[in-house]
Amino acid sequence: MKIAITRLRGKDTDDSRRCAEFGHTCYSVSPLRAEIHQDRIEEFVSEVNAGRYDCIFFTSALPAKIIAPRLERWPRVVAIGPQTAGILKSRGIPCEILPRYYSRDFVPYLGAWIEGKRIGIPRADVPNEALMAAITGAGGIPMEIRCYSLVPTHEQLDIEDADAMLFTSAFSFRSAIWDRRPGILLVAIGDITAGEMEAGGSPPHVTGNGSLEGTLQALDRHIRMSSSPDGGKP
């Protein structure tokens, strides 16, 4: 199956390798581009190096890629998935990985430790009020650093030859310009993205667990069930 995957323009990924492991091919389509705010990054790095945070929570790979090479010291570091963790570890920064791929799991993961702790969250300029409220409600002090903006490209996505369209975030779906042609398999990387797609009138046929690997596993299950003579019924 040939899969069009929404990615930030210019963002390096190993999607092709990971899709190939499941017997698929893929290519990137870019409804968004990143606009980096260097002044905010420099200020945040300076504060981290001065020891002013108790924890940093990296919610995606891009902030880790930008910030990790500049750090001279670090507090407790938590990453949302193995790709982000891999970037940090490649720079010699030990980090913990959330058991699932959603920021809503951050506060339960830290538990009582979070009380009174300053939590630095370098991320995109997209509000996550639920995360901020959860940290504050648990007694933590959230310090959100919006170190880059996600800017719509306003370009038509080329999905003419794709068998499936995989949206990797709710914002990428909201920003995408694409032809909703019949026959294409719609895939959401997780339940938040799936909810946005349903609200937008394009409910996904497949919903993953928040990771690309988990989504490809769910896609393969869907394909097997669809091709089964009894529709996958026991």
Summary of the structure (lengths in Angstrom):
residues: 234
radius of gyration: 18.8
end to end distance: 25.7
largest distance: 63.0
contacts: 720
relative contact order: 0.16
helix: 38%
strand: 24%
